[in-house]
Amino acid sequence: MHEALESAFSLDGRVAVVTGAAGGIGREAAITFAQAGADLVIADVGEEGLAGTAEMVRAIGRRVVVRRTDVSDVADVDSLARTAIDELGHIDVWANVAGVIRYFPIVDAVEPDVRRIVDVNLLGVYWGVAAAARAMGSQGRGSIINIASAGGDVPAPTLSVYGMTKAAVMHLTKTAAAELGPRGIRVNAVAPGFIETPMTSPQFTDADGTVDPARRIQVLAVKSSSSPLAMTGETTDITYAMLYLASDASRFMTGQTMRPNGGVFMV
Ligand SMILES: NC(=O)c1ccc[n+]([C@@H]2O[C@H](COP(=O)([O-])OP(=O)(O)OC[C@H]3O[C@@H](n4cnc5c(N)ncnc54)[C@H](O)[C@@H]3O)[C@@H](O)[C@H]2O)c1
């Protein structure tokens, strides 16, 4: 690859914090960032998954700090930022990937479910943006990446709360970009379409955890049918967009939502 291009997309010497890194898109983001040269601070409530991700990052040859963190807890998120600075010296990239999904009709909504989705998917991102901005402000540079969803663009029955949190994340991204740009901090979002991960696989998994191959094919076919490309995505379809936003390749980009979604929604 041409040297200028390689350096534009490189994360050499950078420190990236990734929440939701125990599996799925967050784990893949940690791997992609490590492959691009970053050292990692990985956070999640799932400690076993985090250990697995840490192993993968180490195998790539990058340093990794593991920190169990509940992103809905502001003190925990602040402490994650402090750990990153104490252990690795600075924070250049902060990716808010942690999220939860629950399906229920509005008429059946119960308060604990509604509050949990808002606490993790929206306030978890908010606390992450705030902690990252404080850490990056003193450096005068940084990139914050928030994971939204096509569910924040396309209204889907039973996903009222999930959808509203993801739409709000896209708006928060714009406000934060406007506020933090003068301090050298860029804030962008990525709104994925359907990706097969631990979040979506229960749609074709039996109660004992085994995948039902026929149901899997059926679900993927239904999801693909709303894409002009007739496909669903893979985790790297999201993390390559995240790498662009994390790196200097996107230095002129802030307040935007990238939509690797197979074309299921177009702006
Ligand atoms: N998979 C998809 O099709 C899809 C589509 C659009 C958006 N997304 C978004 O992508 C992000 C990653 O999802 P995924 O598909 O990789 O699912 P996933 O379930 O594999 O990953 C989510 C991670 O977040 C962690 N998490 C949950 N609550 C947490 C909390 N309070 N604090 C810290 N970590 C917590 C989970 O333990 C899990 O490891 C989510 O924000 C999700 O909404 C996924």
The ligand as an SDF file (V2000), in Angstrom:
LIG
                    3D

 44 48  0  0  0  0  0  0  0  0999 V2000
  -25.7260   -6.8070   15.5190 N   0  0  0  0  0  0  0  0  0  0  0  0
  -26.4720   -5.9570   14.8490 C   0  0  0  0  0  0  0  0  0  0  0  0
  -27.1830   -6.3220   13.9000 O   0  0  0  0  0  0  0  0  0  0  0  0
  -26.4700   -4.5000   15.2230 C   0  0  0  0  0  0  0  0  0  0  0  0
  -27.1140   -3.6110   14.3590 C   0  0  0  0  0  0  0  0  0  0  0  0
  -27.1370   -2.2650   14.6770 C   0  0  0  0  0  0  0  0  0  0  0  0
  -26.5200   -1.8130   15.8230 C   0  0  0  0  0  0  0  0  0  0  0  0
  -25.8980   -2.6910   16.6510 N   0  0  0  0  0  0  0  0  0  0  0  0
  -25.2440   -2.1360   17.8340 C   0  0  0  0  0  0  0  0  0  0  0  0
  -23.9110   -2.5260   17.8620 O   0  0  0  0  0  0  0  0  0  0  0  0
  -23.4410   -2.5500   19.2110 C   0  0  0  0  0  0  0  0  0  0  0  0
  -22.7570   -3.8830   19.4590 C   0  0  0  0  0  0  0  0  0  0  0  0
  -23.7220   -4.9080   19.3720 O   0  0  0  0  0  0  0  0  0  0  0  0
  -23.3860   -6.4090   18.9310 P   0  0  0  0  0  0  0  0  0  0  0  0
  -24.2790   -6.7380   17.8160 O   0  0  0  0  0  0  0  0  0  0  0  0
  -21.9420   -6.5830   18.8200 O   0  0  0  0  0  0  0  0  0  0  0  0
  -23.9930   -7.1780   20.1830 O   0  0  0  0  0  0  0  0  0  0  0  0
  -23.2840   -7.9150   21.4030 P   0  0  0  0  0  0  0  0  0  0  0  0
  -24.4080   -8.3100   22.3060 O   0  0  0  0  0  0  0  0  0  0  0  0
  -22.3710   -8.9580   20.9100 O   0  0  0  0  0  0  0  0  0  0  0  0
  -22.3980   -6.7680   22.0560 O   0  0  0  0  0  0  0  0  0  0  0  0
  -22.8680   -5.8650   22.9920 C   0  0  0  0  0  0  0  0  0  0  0  0
  -21.8990   -5.8790   24.1530 C   0  0  0  0  0  0  0  0  0  0  0  0
  -22.2880   -4.8590   25.0670 O   0  0  0  0  0  0  0  0  0  0  0  0
  -22.0940   -5.3830   26.3660 C   0  0  0  0  0  0  0  0  0  0  0  0
  -22.9140   -4.6610   27.3290 N   0  0  0  0  0  0  0  0  0  0  0  0
  -24.2460   -4.7350   27.5280 C   0  0  0  0  0  0  0  0  0  0  0  0
  -24.6090   -3.9390   28.5220 N   0  0  0  0  0  0  0  0  0  0  0  0
  -23.4870   -3.3570   28.9970 C   0  0  0  0  0  0  0  0  0  0  0  0
  -23.2150   -2.4370   30.0340 C   0  0  0  0  0  0  0  0  0  0  0  0
  -24.1830   -1.9600   30.8080 N   0  0  0  0  0  0  0  0  0  0  0  0
  -21.9440   -2.0360   30.2170 N   0  0  0  0  0  0  0  0  0  0  0  0
  -20.9310   -2.5240   29.4520 C   0  0  0  0  0  0  0  0  0  0  0  0
  -21.1370   -3.4080   28.4650 N   0  0  0  0  0  0  0  0  0  0  0  0
  -22.3880   -3.8120   28.2450 C   0  0  0  0  0  0  0  0  0  0  0  0
  -22.4870   -6.8580   26.2640 C   0  0  0  0  0  0  0  0  0  0  0  0
  -21.9620   -7.6110   27.3320 O   0  0  0  0  0  0  0  0  0  0  0  0
  -21.9090   -7.2210   24.9100 C   0  0  0  0  0  0  0  0  0  0  0  0
  -20.6020   -7.7350   25.0200 O   0  0  0  0  0  0  0  0  0  0  0  0
  -24.6670   -2.3150   20.0850 C   0  0  0  0  0  0  0  0  0  0  0  0
  -24.6970   -0.9670   20.4730 O   0  0  0  0  0  0  0  0  0  0  0  0
  -25.8230   -2.6220   19.1520 C   0  0  0  0  0  0  0  0  0  0  0  0
  -26.9880   -1.9430   19.5180 O   0  0  0  0  0  0  0  0  0  0  0  0
  -25.8540   -4.0350   16.3820 C   0  0  0  0  0  0  0  0  0  0  0  0
  1  2  1  0
  2  3  2  0
  2  4  1  0
  4  5  1  0
  4 44  2  0
  5  6  2  0
  6  7  1  0
  7  8  2  0
  8  9  1  0
  8 44  1  0
  9 10  1  0
  9 42  1  0
 10 11  1  0
 11 12  1  0
 11 40  1  0
 12 13  1  0
 13 14  1  0
 14 15  2  0
 14 16  1  0
 14 17  1  0
 17 18  1  0
 18 19  2  0
 18 20  1  0
 18 21  1  0
 21 22  1  0
 22 23  1  0
 23 24  1  0
 23 38  1  0
 24 25  1  0
 25 26  1  0
 25 36  1  0
 26 27  1  0
 26 35  1  0
 27 28  2  0
 28 29  1  0
 29 30  1  0
 29 35  2  0
 30 31  1  0
 30 32  2  0
 32 33  1  0
 33 34  2  0
 34 35  1  0
 36 37  1  0
 36 38  1  0
 38 39  1  0
 40 41  1  0
 40 42  1  0
 42 43  1  0
M  CHG  2   8   1  16  -1
M  END
$$$$
